[in-house]
Amino acid sequence: MTHDTQQVVLVTGAGSGIGRAITLSLARAGHQVYASMRDPRQRNRERSDALQRIAREESLAIEVLELDVLCETACRAAVDFVLAQRGRIDV
């Protein structure tokens, strides 16, 4: 996939269920995925580590970041981080 067709995607709830499935599906399709979840360094560390391990093994563009959708400050921080890194969020 060329850089022009690669989408920058922010997924919430990426630690499990539909969020995890969407993260892996979009990354495997060649998109840059920011996989967000609450507390990826402690409470959800195993889930975060598992996603990062898959990303390394399959050379996927997945970056895990912390985001609690119930906290406006956390939402703004996550969006600002992605915008600083990539300049846009497509999905």
PDB file of N, CA, C and O in Angstrom:
ATOM      1  N   MET A   1       0.850  -1.173   0.000  1.00  0.00           N
ATOM      2  CA  MET A   1       0.000   0.000   0.000  1.00  0.00           C
ATOM      3  C   MET A   1       0.892   1.230   0.000  1.00  0.00           C
ATOM      4  O   MET A   1       1.835   1.315   0.786  1.00  0.00           O
ATOM      5  N   THR A   2       0.603   2.173  -0.868  1.00  0.00           N
ATOM      6  CA  THR A   2       1.395   3.386  -0.906  1.00  0.00           C
ATOM      7  C   THR A   2       0.993   4.305   0.224  1.00  0.00           C
ATOM      8  O   THR A   2      -0.088   4.177   0.799  1.00  0.00           O
ATOM      9  N   HIS A   3       1.876   5.232   0.532  1.00  0.00           N
ATOM     10  CA  HIS A   3       1.619   6.194   1.610  1.00  0.00           C
ATOM     11  C   HIS A   3       0.334   6.974   1.339  1.00  0.00           C
ATOM     12  O   HIS A   3      -0.387   7.318   2.276  1.00  0.00           O
ATOM     13  N   ASP A   4       0.036   7.261   0.047  1.00  0.00           N
ATOM     14  CA  ASP A   4      -1.145   8.040  -0.299  1.00  0.00           C
ATOM     15  C   ASP A   4      -2.444   7.308   0.019  1.00  0.00           C
ATOM     16  O   ASP A   4      -3.451   7.952   0.314  1.00  0.00           O
ATOM     17  N   THR A   5      -2.444   5.986  -0.033  1.00  0.00           N
ATOM     18  CA  THR A   5      -3.672   5.233   0.226  1.00  0.00           C
ATOM     19  C   THR A   5      -3.744   4.718   1.658  1.00  0.00           C
ATOM     20  O   THR A   5      -4.775   4.195   2.082  1.00  0.00           O
ATOM     21  N   GLN A   6      -2.663   4.864   2.396  1.00  0.00           N
ATOM     22  CA  GLN A   6      -2.659   4.428   3.789  1.00  0.00           C
ATOM     23  C   GLN A   6      -3.480   5.403   4.627  1.00  0.00           C
ATOM     24  O   GLN A   6      -3.226   6.607   4.619  1.00  0.00           O
ATOM     25  N   GLN A   7      -4.445   4.883   5.335  1.00  0.00           N
ATOM     26  CA  GLN A   7      -5.277   5.691   6.214  1.00  0.00           C
ATOM     27  C   GLN A   7      -4.667   5.713   7.610  1.00  0.00           C
ATOM     28  O   GLN A   7      -4.056   4.736   8.043  1.00  0.00           O
ATOM     29  N   VAL A   8      -4.834   6.824   8.306  1.00  0.00           N
ATOM     30  CA  VAL A   8      -4.435   6.945   9.701  1.00  0.00           C
ATOM     31  C   VAL A   8      -5.707   6.746  10.511  1.00  0.00           C
ATOM     32  O   VAL A   8      -6.663   7.514  10.400  1.00  0.00           O
ATOM     33  N   VAL A   9      -5.699   5.697  11.329  1.00  0.00           N
ATOM     34  CA  VAL A   9      -6.911   5.266  12.020  1.00  0.00           C
ATOM     35  C   VAL A   9      -6.693   5.283  13.529  1.00  0.00           C
ATOM     36  O   VAL A   9      -5.671   4.810  14.025  1.00  0.00           O
ATOM     37  N   LEU A  10      -7.662   5.830  14.249  1.00  0.00           N
ATOM     38  CA  LEU A  10      -7.660   5.798  15.706  1.00  0.00           C
ATOM     39  C   LEU A  10      -8.801   4.887  16.140  1.00  0.00           C
ATOM     40  O   LEU A  10      -9.970   5.175  15.883  1.00  0.00           O
ATOM     41  N   VAL A  11      -8.453   3.791  16.798  1.00  0.00           N
ATOM     42  CA  VAL A  11      -9.445   2.812  17.255  1.00  0.00           C
ATOM     43  C   VAL A  11      -9.530   2.868  18.774  1.00  0.00           C
ATOM     44  O   VAL A  11      -8.510   2.819  19.462  1.00  0.00           O
ATOM     45  N   THR A  12     -10.737   2.969  19.290  1.00  0.00           N
ATOM     46  CA  THR A  12     -10.934   2.911  20.733  1.00  0.00           C
ATOM     47  C   THR A  12     -11.288   1.481  21.133  1.00  0.00           C
ATOM     48  O   THR A  12     -11.783   0.703  20.318  1.00  0.00           O
ATOM     49  N   GLY A  13     -11.032   1.151  22.376  1.00  0.00           N
ATOM     50  CA  GLY A  13     -11.345  -0.194  22.858  1.00  0.00           C
ATOM     51  C   GLY A  13     -10.577  -1.281  22.144  1.00  0.00           C
ATOM     52  O   GLY A  13     -11.101  -2.373  21.924  1.00  0.00           O
ATOM     53  N   ALA A  14      -9.340  -0.996  21.780  1.00  0.00           N
ATOM     54  CA  ALA A  14      -8.546  -1.910  20.961  1.00  0.00           C
ATOM     55  C   ALA A  14      -7.993  -3.107  21.727  1.00  0.00           C
ATOM     56  O   ALA A  14      -7.382  -3.992  21.128  1.00  0.00           O
ATOM     57  N   GLY A  15      -8.195  -3.144  23.016  1.00  0.00           N
ATOM     58  CA  GLY A  15      -7.645  -4.230  23.814  1.00  0.00           C
ATOM     59  C   GLY A  15      -8.369  -5.555  23.671  1.00  0.00           C
ATOM     60  O   GLY A  15      -7.798  -6.612  23.938  1.00  0.00           O
ATOM     61  N   SER A  16      -9.635  -5.498  23.245  1.00  0.00           N
ATOM     62  CA  SER A  16     -10.405  -6.736  23.153  1.00  0.00           C
ATOM     63  C   SER A  16     -11.587  -6.561  22.200  1.00  0.00           C
ATOM     64  O   SER A  16     -11.882  -5.460  21.737  1.00  0.00           O
ATOM     65  N   GLY A  17     -12.239  -7.665  21.929  1.00  0.00           N
ATOM     66  CA  GLY A  17     -13.484  -7.658  21.163  1.00  0.00           C
ATOM     67  C   GLY A  17     -13.380  -7.018  19.794  1.00  0.00           C
ATOM     68  O   GLY A  17     -12.407  -7.213  19.067  1.00  0.00           O
ATOM     69  N   ILE A  18     -14.412  -6.244  19.457  1.00  0.00           N
ATOM     70  CA  ILE A  18     -14.496  -5.619  18.139  1.00  0.00           C
ATOM     71  C   ILE A  18     -13.345  -4.636  17.913  1.00  0.00           C
ATOM     72  O   ILE A  18     -12.795  -4.567  16.814  1.00  0.00           O
ATOM     73  N   GLY A  19     -12.985  -3.886  18.939  1.00  0.00           N
ATOM     74  CA  GLY A  19     -11.882  -2.929  18.791  1.00  0.00           C
ATOM     75  C   GLY A  19     -10.584  -3.608  18.418  1.00  0.00           C
ATOM     76  O   GLY A  19      -9.842  -3.107  17.573  1.00  0.00           O
ATOM     77  N   ARG A  20     -10.299  -4.739  19.034  1.00  0.00           N
ATOM     78  CA  ARG A  20      -9.068  -5.491  18.722  1.00  0.00           C
ATOM     79  C   ARG A  20      -9.142  -6.052  17.306  1.00  0.00           C
ATOM     80  O   ARG A  20      -8.172  -5.984  16.552  1.00  0.00           O
ATOM     81  N   ALA A  21     -10.296  -6.606  16.952  1.00  0.00           N
ATOM     82  CA  ALA A  21     -10.470  -7.173  15.611  1.00  0.00           C
ATOM     83  C   ALA A  21     -10.328  -6.100  14.531  1.00  0.00           C
ATOM     84  O   ALA A  21      -9.700  -6.337  13.499  1.00  0.00           O
ATOM     85  N   ILE A  22     -10.908  -4.925  14.766  1.00  0.00           N
ATOM     86  CA  ILE A  22     -10.797  -3.827  13.808  1.00  0.00           C
ATOM     87  C   ILE A  22      -9.340  -3.377  13.689  1.00  0.00           C
ATOM     88  O   ILE A  22      -8.843  -3.146  12.587  1.00  0.00           O
ATOM     89  N   THR A  23      -8.669  -3.256  14.820  1.00  0.00           N
ATOM     90  CA  THR A  23      -7.258  -2.858  14.813  1.00  0.00           C
ATOM     91  C   THR A  23      -6.433  -3.790  13.939  1.00  0.00           C
ATOM     92  O   THR A  23      -5.690  -3.336  13.069  1.00  0.00           O
ATOM     93  N   LEU A  24      -6.562  -5.081  14.168  1.00  0.00           N
ATOM     94  CA  LEU A  24      -5.765  -6.050  13.414  1.00  0.00           C
ATOM     95  C   LEU A  24      -6.162  -6.086  11.943  1.00  0.00           C
ATOM     96  O   LEU A  24      -5.296  -6.167  11.072  1.00  0.00           O
ATOM     97  N   SER A  25      -7.445  -6.027  11.661  1.00  0.00           N
ATOM     98  CA  SER A  25      -7.913  -6.064  10.273  1.00  0.00           C
ATOM     99  C   SER A  25      -7.398  -4.866   9.479  1.00  0.00           C
ATOM    100  O   SER A  25      -6.896  -5.023   8.366  1.00  0.00           O
ATOM    101  N   LEU A  26      -7.524  -3.668  10.054  1.00  0.00           N
ATOM    102  CA  LEU A  26      -7.071  -2.472   9.340  1.00  0.00           C
ATOM    103  C   LEU A  26      -5.552  -2.431   9.202  1.00  0.00           C
ATOM    104  O   LEU A  26      -5.038  -2.029   8.158  1.00  0.00           O
ATOM    105  N   ALA A  27      -4.835  -2.839  10.237  1.00  0.00           N
ATOM    106  CA  ALA A  27      -3.375  -2.869  10.145  1.00  0.00           C
ATOM    107  C   ALA A  27      -2.922  -3.888   9.102  1.00  0.00           C
ATOM    108  O   ALA A  27      -1.988  -3.633   8.342  1.00  0.00           O
ATOM    109  N   ARG A  28      -3.584  -5.035   9.069  1.00  0.00           N
ATOM    110  CA  ARG A  28      -3.229  -6.059   8.071  1.00  0.00           C
ATOM    111  C   ARG A  28      -3.568  -5.604   6.658  1.00  0.00           C
ATOM    112  O   ARG A  28      -2.989  -6.101   5.693  1.00  0.00           O
ATOM    113  N   ALA A  29      -4.493  -4.671   6.527  1.00  0.00           N
ATOM    114  CA  ALA A  29      -4.841  -4.104   5.218  1.00  0.00           C
ATOM    115  C   ALA A  29      -3.874  -2.990   4.817  1.00  0.00           C
ATOM    116  O   ALA A  29      -3.996  -2.421   3.732  1.00  0.00           O
ATOM    117  N   GLY A  30      -2.906  -2.676   5.699  1.00  0.00           N
ATOM    118  CA  GLY A  30      -1.861  -1.723   5.360  1.00  0.00           C
ATOM    119  C   GLY A  30      -2.025  -0.324   5.923  1.00  0.00           C
ATOM    120  O   GLY A  30      -1.307   0.592   5.525  1.00  0.00           O
ATOM    121  N   HIS A  31      -2.958  -0.150   6.840  1.00  0.00           N
ATOM    122  CA  HIS A  31      -3.184   1.175   7.414  1.00  0.00           C
ATOM    123  C   HIS A  31      -2.375   1.371   8.694  1.00  0.00           C
ATOM    124  O   HIS A  31      -1.992   0.405   9.355  1.00  0.00           O
ATOM    125  N   GLN A  32      -2.122   2.636   9.035  1.00  0.00           N
ATOM    126  CA  GLN A  32      -1.478   3.009  10.299  1.00  0.00           C
ATOM    127  C   GLN A  32      -2.572   3.077  11.348  1.00  0.00           C
ATOM    128  O   GLN A  32      -3.484   3.898  11.249  1.00  0.00           O
ATOM    129  N   VAL A  33      -2.485   2.220  12.349  1.00  0.00           N
ATOM    130  CA  VAL A  33      -3.531   2.149  13.369  1.00  0.00           C
ATOM    131  C   VAL A  33      -2.982   2.551  14.736  1.00  0.00           C
ATOM    132  O   VAL A  33      -1.983   2.014  15.214  1.00  0.00           O
ATOM    133  N   TYR A  34      -3.665   3.506  15.338  1.00  0.00           N
ATOM    134  CA  TYR A  34      -3.404   3.890  16.717  1.00  0.00           C
ATOM    135  C   TYR A  34      -4.454   3.165  17.549  1.00  0.00           C
ATOM    136  O   TYR A  34      -5.635   3.514  17.533  1.00  0.00           O
ATOM    137  N   ALA A  35      -4.000   2.155  18.271  1.00  0.00           N
ATOM    138  CA  ALA A  35      -4.873   1.265  19.031  1.00  0.00           C
ATOM    139  C   ALA A  35      -4.962   1.779  20.462  1.00  0.00           C
ATOM    140  O   ALA A  35      -4.005   1.675  21.230  1.00  0.00           O
ATOM    141  N   SER A  36      -6.113   2.331  20.812  1.00  0.00           N
ATOM    142  CA  SER A  36      -6.210   2.938  22.132  1.00  0.00           C
ATOM    143  C   SER A  36      -6.986   2.058  23.104  1.00  0.00           C
ATOM    144  O   SER A  36      -7.872   1.290  22.731  1.00  0.00           O
ATOM    145  N   MET A  37      -6.607   2.211  24.366  1.00  0.00           N
ATOM    146  CA  MET A  37      -7.273   1.484  25.457  1.00  0.00           C
ATOM    147  C   MET A  37      -6.959   2.202  26.758  1.00  0.00           C
ATOM    148  O   MET A  37      -6.022   2.996  26.843  1.00  0.00           O
ATOM    149  N   ARG A  38      -7.757   1.908  27.757  1.00  0.00           N
ATOM    150  CA  ARG A  38      -7.478   2.471  29.080  1.00  0.00           C
ATOM    151  C   ARG A  38      -6.306   1.738  29.711  1.00  0.00           C
ATOM    152  O   ARG A  38      -6.196   0.516  29.614  1.00  0.00           O
ATOM    153  N   ASP A  39      -5.457   2.478  30.338  1.00  0.00           N
ATOM    154  CA  ASP A  39      -4.372   1.966  31.174  1.00  0.00           C
ATOM    155  C   ASP A  39      -3.554   0.836  30.525  1.00  0.00           C
ATOM    156  O   ASP A  39      -3.467  -0.257  31.084  1.00  0.00           O
ATOM    157  N   PRO A  40      -2.953   1.093  29.349  1.00  0.00           N
ATOM    158  CA  PRO A  40      -2.199   0.028  28.673  1.00  0.00           C
ATOM    159  C   PRO A  40      -0.893  -0.364  29.366  1.00  0.00           C
ATOM    160  O   PRO A  40      -0.292  -1.379  29.015  1.00  0.00           O
ATOM    161  N   ARG A  41      -0.452   0.421  30.335  1.00  0.00           N
ATOM    162  CA  ARG A  41       0.812   0.102  31.014  1.00  0.00           C
ATOM    163  C   ARG A  41       0.610  -0.700  32.287  1.00  0.00           C
ATOM    164  O   ARG A  41       1.563  -1.278  32.810  1.00  0.00           O
ATOM    165  N   GLN A  42      -0.614  -0.745  32.792  1.00  0.00           N
ATOM    166  CA  GLN A  42      -0.857  -1.492  34.028  1.00  0.00           C
ATOM    167  C   GLN A  42      -2.016  -2.469  33.850  1.00  0.00           C
ATOM    168  O   GLN A  42      -1.800  -3.642  33.543  1.00  0.00           O
ATOM    169  N   ARG A  43      -3.233  -1.993  34.039  1.00  0.00           N
ATOM    170  CA  ARG A  43      -4.387  -2.892  34.018  1.00  0.00           C
ATOM    171  C   ARG A  43      -4.517  -3.664  32.704  1.00  0.00           C
ATOM    172  O   ARG A  43      -4.852  -4.848  32.717  1.00  0.00           O
ATOM    173  N   ASN A  44      -4.259  -3.014  31.583  1.00  0.00           N
ATOM    174  CA  ASN A  44      -4.385  -3.668  30.275  1.00  0.00           C
ATOM    175  C   ASN A  44      -3.027  -3.957  29.638  1.00  0.00           C
ATOM    176  O   ASN A  44      -2.902  -4.034  28.416  1.00  0.00           O
ATOM    177  N   ARG A  45      -2.024  -4.113  30.481  1.00  0.00           N
ATOM    178  CA  ARG A  45      -0.669  -4.351  29.964  1.00  0.00           C
ATOM    179  C   ARG A  45      -0.580  -5.625  29.113  1.00  0.00           C
ATOM    180  O   ARG A  45       0.064  -5.621  28.064  1.00  0.00           O
ATOM    181  N   GLU A  46      -1.216  -6.705  29.552  1.00  0.00           N
ATOM    182  CA  GLU A  46      -1.151  -7.950  28.771  1.00  0.00           C
ATOM    183  C   GLU A  46      -1.768  -7.764  27.393  1.00  0.00           C
ATOM    184  O   GLU A  46      -1.234  -8.258  26.401  1.00  0.00           O
ATOM    185  N   ARG A  47      -2.890  -7.054  27.325  1.00  0.00           N
ATOM    186  CA  ARG A  47      -3.556  -6.818  26.039  1.00  0.00           C
ATOM    187  C   ARG A  47      -2.699  -5.918  25.149  1.00  0.00           C
ATOM    188  O   ARG A  47      -2.568  -6.154  23.948  1.00  0.00           O
ATOM    189  N   SER A  48      -2.126  -4.897  25.750  1.00  0.00           N
ATOM    190  CA  SER A  48      -1.246  -3.991  25.012  1.00  0.00           C
ATOM    191  C   SER A  48      -0.027  -4.746  24.486  1.00  0.00           C
ATOM    192  O   SER A  48       0.331  -4.624  23.315  1.00  0.00           O
ATOM    193  N   ASP A  49       0.597  -5.516  25.350  1.00  0.00           N
ATOM    194  CA  ASP A  49       1.779  -6.290  24.954  1.00  0.00           C
ATOM    195  C   ASP A  49       1.443  -7.276  23.835  1.00  0.00           C
ATOM    196  O   ASP A  49       2.236  -7.465  22.913  1.00  0.00           O
ATOM    197  N   ALA A  50       0.262  -7.906  23.915  1.00  0.00           N
ATOM    198  CA  ALA A  50      -0.142  -8.870  22.889  1.00  0.00           C
ATOM    199  C   ALA A  50      -0.297  -8.189  21.529  1.00  0.00           C
ATOM    200  O   ALA A  50       0.150  -8.723  20.514  1.00  0.00           O
ATOM    201  N   LEU A  51      -0.922  -7.024  21.506  1.00  0.00           N
ATOM    202  CA  LEU A  51      -1.069  -6.292  20.240  1.00  0.00           C
ATOM    203  C   LEU A  51       0.290  -5.884  19.694  1.00  0.00           C
ATOM    204  O   LEU A  51       0.541  -6.006  18.495  1.00  0.00           O
ATOM    205  N   GLN A  52       1.157  -5.405  20.556  1.00  0.00           N
ATOM    206  CA  GLN A  52       2.483  -4.987  20.107  1.00  0.00           C
ATOM    207  C   GLN A  52       3.294  -6.179  19.605  1.00  0.00           C
ATOM    208  O   GLN A  52       4.060  -6.047  18.650  1.00  0.00           O
ATOM    209  N   ARG A  53       3.135  -7.318  20.227  1.00  0.00           N
ATOM    210  CA  ARG A  53       3.840  -8.537  19.785  1.00  0.00           C
ATOM    211  C   ARG A  53       3.367  -8.943  18.378  1.00  0.00           C
ATOM    212  O   ARG A  53       4.184  -9.261  17.513  1.00  0.00           O
ATOM    213  N   ILE A  54       2.056  -8.929  18.160  1.00  0.00           N
ATOM    214  CA  ILE A  54       1.513  -9.257  16.834  1.00  0.00           C
ATOM    215  C   ILE A  54       2.022  -8.262  15.804  1.00  0.00           C
ATOM    216  O   ILE A  54       2.399  -8.643  14.696  1.00  0.00           O
ATOM    217  N   ALA A  55       2.031  -6.991  16.170  1.00  0.00           N
ATOM    218  CA  ALA A  55       2.510  -5.954  15.248  1.00  0.00           C
ATOM    219  C   ALA A  55       3.961  -6.222  14.837  1.00  0.00           C
ATOM    220  O   ALA A  55       4.308  -6.110  13.662  1.00  0.00           O
ATOM    221  N   ARG A  56       4.798  -6.571  15.804  1.00  0.00           N
ATOM    222  CA  ARG A  56       6.202  -6.875  15.494  1.00  0.00           C
ATOM    223  C   ARG A  56       6.307  -8.116  14.608  1.00  0.00           C
ATOM    224  O   ARG A  56       7.010  -8.104  13.598  1.00  0.00           O
ATOM    225  N   GLU A  57       5.612  -9.176  14.986  1.00  0.00           N
ATOM    226  CA  GLU A  57       5.702 -10.445  14.248  1.00  0.00           C
ATOM    227  C   GLU A  57       5.221 -10.311  12.808  1.00  0.00           C
ATOM    228  O   GLU A  57       5.773 -10.941  11.906  1.00  0.00           O
ATOM    229  N   GLU A  58       4.190  -9.490  12.589  1.00  0.00           N
ATOM    230  CA  GLU A  58       3.598  -9.360  11.261  1.00  0.00           C
ATOM    231  C   GLU A  58       4.003  -8.057  10.552  1.00  0.00           C
ATOM    232  O   GLU A  58       3.496  -7.758   9.471  1.00  0.00           O
ATOM    233  N   SER A  59       4.907  -7.292  11.154  1.00  0.00           N
ATOM    234  CA  SER A  59       5.326  -5.993  10.618  1.00  0.00           C
ATOM    235  C   SER A  59       4.135  -5.087  10.322  1.00  0.00           C
ATOM    236  O   SER A  59       4.004  -4.543   9.226  1.00  0.00           O
ATOM    237  N   LEU A  60       3.270  -4.938  11.324  1.00  0.00           N
ATOM    238  CA  LEU A  60       2.072  -4.114  11.193  1.00  0.00           C
ATOM    239  C   LEU A  60       2.308  -2.738  11.808  1.00  0.00           C
ATOM    240  O   LEU A  60       3.054  -2.597  12.777  1.00  0.00           O
ATOM    241  N   ALA A  61       1.673  -1.742  11.242  1.00  0.00           N
ATOM    242  CA  ALA A  61       1.778  -0.372  11.731  1.00  0.00           C
ATOM    243  C   ALA A  61       0.716  -0.132  12.805  1.00  0.00           C
ATOM    244  O   ALA A  61      -0.316   0.490  12.553  1.00  0.00           O
ATOM    245  N   ILE A  62       0.992  -0.638  14.000  1.00  0.00           N
ATOM    246  CA  ILE A  62       0.097  -0.471  15.140  1.00  0.00           C
ATOM    247  C   ILE A  62       0.884   0.209  16.246  1.00  0.00           C
ATOM    248  O   ILE A  62       1.989  -0.213  16.587  1.00  0.00           O
ATOM    249  N   GLU A  63       0.311   1.255  16.799  1.00  0.00           N
ATOM    250  CA  GLU A  63       0.885   1.898  17.972  1.00  0.00           C
ATOM    251  C   GLU A  63      -0.192   1.960  19.044  1.00  0.00           C
ATOM    252  O   GLU A  63      -1.277   2.495  18.816  1.00  0.00           O
ATOM    253  N   VAL A  64       0.113   1.414  20.206  1.00  0.00           N
ATOM    254  CA  VAL A  64      -0.830   1.429  21.318  1.00  0.00           C
ATOM    255  C   VAL A  64      -0.695   2.749  22.062  1.00  0.00           C
ATOM    256  O   VAL A  64       0.410   3.210  22.346  1.00  0.00           O
ATOM    257  N   LEU A  65      -1.845   3.351  22.375  1.00  0.00           N
ATOM    258  CA  LEU A  65      -1.811   4.558  23.183  1.00  0.00           C
ATOM    259  C   LEU A  65      -2.949   4.548  24.192  1.00  0.00           C
ATOM    260  O   LEU A  65      -3.958   3.863  24.024  1.00  0.00           O
ATOM    261  N   GLU A  66      -2.752   5.326  25.238  1.00  0.00           N
ATOM    262  CA  GLU A  66      -3.727   5.384  26.319  1.00  0.00           C
ATOM    263  C   GLU A  66      -4.851   6.346  25.966  1.00  0.00           C
ATOM    264  O   GLU A  66      -4.610   7.466  25.517  1.00  0.00           O
ATOM    265  N   LEU A  67      -6.094   5.888  26.178  1.00  0.00           N
ATOM    266  CA  LEU A  67      -7.256   6.731  25.928  1.00  0.00           C
ATOM    267  C   LEU A  67      -8.444   6.181  26.699  1.00  0.00           C
ATOM    268  O   LEU A  67      -8.840   5.029  26.522  1.00  0.00           O
ATOM    269  N   ASP A  68      -8.999   7.012  27.547  1.00  0.00           N
ATOM    270  CA  ASP A  68     -10.248   6.706  28.250  1.00  0.00           C
ATOM    271  C   ASP A  68     -11.299   7.607  27.629  1.00  0.00           C
ATOM    272  O   ASP A  68     -11.259   8.822  27.825  1.00  0.00           O
ATOM    273  N   VAL A  69     -12.244   7.035  26.879  1.00  0.00           N
ATOM    274  CA  VAL A  69     -13.225   7.835  26.158  1.00  0.00           C
ATOM    275  C   VAL A  69     -14.153   8.619  27.082  1.00  0.00           C
ATOM    276  O   VAL A  69     -14.865   9.511  26.623  1.00  0.00           O
ATOM    277  N   LEU A  70     -14.156   8.307  28.356  1.00  0.00           N
ATOM    278  CA  LEU A  70     -14.986   9.029  29.319  1.00  0.00           C
ATOM    279  C   LEU A  70     -14.302  10.285  29.860  1.00  0.00           C
ATOM    280  O   LEU A  70     -14.898  11.033  30.634  1.00  0.00           O
ATOM    281  N   CYS A  71     -13.069  10.511  29.460  1.00  0.00           N
ATOM    282  CA  CYS A  71     -12.291  11.654  29.950  1.00  0.00           C
ATOM    283  C   CYS A  71     -11.930  12.562  28.772  1.00  0.00           C
ATOM    284  O   CYS A  71     -11.154  12.178  27.897  1.00  0.00           O
ATOM    285  N   GLU A  72     -12.494  13.754  28.762  1.00  0.00           N
ATOM    286  CA  GLU A  72     -12.260  14.675  27.659  1.00  0.00           C
ATOM    287  C   GLU A  72     -10.776  15.027  27.506  1.00  0.00           C
ATOM    288  O   GLU A  72     -10.275  15.135  26.387  1.00  0.00           O
ATOM    289  N   THR A  73     -10.087  15.203  28.616  1.00  0.00           N
ATOM    290  CA  THR A  73      -8.664  15.515  28.579  1.00  0.00           C
ATOM    291  C   THR A  73      -7.868  14.393  27.926  1.00  0.00           C
ATOM    292  O   THR A  73      -6.968  14.646  27.125  1.00  0.00           O
ATOM    293  N   ALA A  74      -8.202  13.155  28.270  1.00  0.00           N
ATOM    294  CA  ALA A  74      -7.525  11.995  27.680  1.00  0.00           C
ATOM    295  C   ALA A  74      -7.805  11.899  26.185  1.00  0.00           C
ATOM    296  O   ALA A  74      -6.914  11.570  25.403  1.00  0.00           O
ATOM    297  N   CYS A  75      -9.042  12.185  25.789  1.00  0.00           N
ATOM    298  CA  CYS A  75      -9.398  12.163  24.366  1.00  0.00           C
ATOM    299  C   CYS A  75      -8.587  13.198  23.595  1.00  0.00           C
ATOM    300  O   CYS A  75      -8.031  12.899  22.538  1.00  0.00           O
ATOM    301  N   ARG A  76      -8.524  14.400  24.123  1.00  0.00           N
ATOM    302  CA  ARG A  76      -7.779  15.474  23.465  1.00  0.00           C
ATOM    303  C   ARG A  76      -6.302  15.118  23.367  1.00  0.00           C
ATOM    304  O   ARG A  76      -5.675  15.342  22.332  1.00  0.00           O
ATOM    305  N   ALA A  77      -5.741  14.564  24.445  1.00  0.00           N
ATOM    306  CA  ALA A  77      -4.322  14.194  24.452  1.00  0.00           C
ATOM    307  C   ALA A  77      -4.026  13.131  23.390  1.00  0.00           C
ATOM    308  O   ALA A  77      -3.017  13.218  22.691  1.00  0.00           O
ATOM    309  N   ALA A  78      -4.895  12.137  23.269  1.00  0.00           N
ATOM    310  CA  ALA A  78      -4.683  11.075  22.284  1.00  0.00           C
ATOM    311  C   ALA A  78      -4.776  11.619  20.863  1.00  0.00           C
ATOM    312  O   ALA A  78      -3.940  11.302  20.017  1.00  0.00           O
ATOM    313  N   VAL A  79      -5.785  12.434  20.604  1.00  0.00           N
ATOM    314  CA  VAL A  79      -5.942  13.029  19.278  1.00  0.00           C
ATOM    315  C   VAL A  79      -4.754  13.932  18.962  1.00  0.00           C
ATOM    316  O   VAL A  79      -4.209  13.876  17.860  1.00  0.00           O
ATOM    317  N   ASP A  80      -4.353  14.757  19.916  1.00  0.00           N
ATOM    318  CA  ASP A  80      -3.202  15.630  19.700  1.00  0.00           C
ATOM    319  C   ASP A  80      -1.933  14.831  19.403  1.00  0.00           C
ATOM    320  O   ASP A  80      -1.128  15.238  18.565  1.00  0.00           O
ATOM    321  N   PHE A  81      -1.750  13.697  20.083  1.00  0.00           N
ATOM    322  CA  PHE A  81      -0.587  12.851  19.853  1.00  0.00           C
ATOM    323  C   PHE A  81      -0.569  12.338  18.414  1.00  0.00           C
ATOM    324  O   PHE A  81       0.455  12.417  17.736  1.00  0.00           O
ATOM    325  N   VAL A  82      -1.703  11.813  17.952  1.00  0.00           N
ATOM    326  CA  VAL A  82      -1.778  11.285  16.592  1.00  0.00           C
ATOM    327  C   VAL A  82      -1.552  12.403  15.576  1.00  0.00           C
ATOM    328  O   VAL A  82      -0.818  12.222  14.605  1.00  0.00           O
ATOM    329  N   LEU A  83      -2.180  13.552  15.797  1.00  0.00           N
ATOM    330  CA  LEU A  83      -2.003  14.678  14.877  1.00  0.00           C
ATOM    331  C   LEU A  83      -0.549  15.150  14.838  1.00  0.00           C
ATOM    332  O   LEU A  83      -0.042  15.511  13.776  1.00  0.00           O
ATOM    333  N   ALA A  84       0.119  15.149  15.985  1.00  0.00           N
ATOM    334  CA  ALA A  84       1.527  15.545  16.024  1.00  0.00           C
ATOM    335  C   ALA A  84       2.399  14.551  15.259  1.00  0.00           C
ATOM    336  O   ALA A  84       3.369  14.942  14.610  1.00  0.00           O
ATOM    337  N   GLN A  85       2.051  13.266  15.337  1.00  0.00           N
ATOM    338  CA  GLN A  85       2.836  12.228  14.671  1.00  0.00           C
ATOM    339  C   GLN A  85       2.562  12.149  13.175  1.00  0.00           C
ATOM    340  O   GLN A  85       3.486  12.029  12.371  1.00  0.00           O
ATOM    341  N   ARG A  86       1.274  12.218  12.807  1.00  0.00           N
ATOM    342  CA  ARG A  86       0.879  11.953  11.419  1.00  0.00           C
ATOM    343  C   ARG A  86       0.245  13.130  10.693  1.00  0.00           C
ATOM    344  O   ARG A  86       0.121  13.106   9.468  1.00  0.00           O
ATOM    345  N   GLY A  87      -0.155  14.157  11.429  1.00  0.00           N
ATOM    346  CA  GLY A  87      -0.750  15.335  10.803  1.00  0.00           C
ATOM    347  C   GLY A  87      -2.201  15.209  10.437  1.00  0.00           C
ATOM    348  O   GLY A  87      -2.804  16.162   9.943  1.00  0.00           O
ATOM    349  N   ARG A  88      -2.778  14.039  10.672  1.00  0.00           N
ATOM    350  CA  ARG A  88      -4.187  13.846  10.330  1.00  0.00           C
ATOM    351  C   ARG A  88      -4.714  12.567  10.986  1.00  0.00           C
ATOM    352  O   ARG A  88      -3.954  11.699  11.414  1.00  0.00           O
ATOM    353  N   ILE A  89      -6.028  12.488  11.045  1.00  0.00           N
ATOM    354  CA  ILE A  89      -6.727  11.248  11.410  1.00  0.00           C
ATOM    355  C   ILE A  89      -7.789  11.065  10.345  1.00  0.00           C
ATOM    356  O   ILE A  89      -8.657  11.921  10.175  1.00  0.00           O
ATOM    357  N   ASP A  90      -7.725   9.962   9.631  1.00  0.00           N
ATOM    358  CA  ASP A  90      -8.684   9.714   8.551  1.00  0.00           C
ATOM    359  C   ASP A  90      -9.922   8.971   9.049  1.00  0.00           C
ATOM    360  O   ASP A  90     -11.034   9.215   8.580  1.00  0.00           O
ATOM    361  N   VAL A  91      -9.721   8.078   9.988  1.00  0.00           N
ATOM    362  CA  VAL A  91     -10.834   7.252  10.465  1.00  0.00           C
ATOM    363  C   VAL A  91     -10.758   7.183  11.972  1.00  0.00           C
ATOM    364  O   VAL A  91     -11.596   6.539  12.604  1.00  0.00           O
TER     365      VAL A  91
END
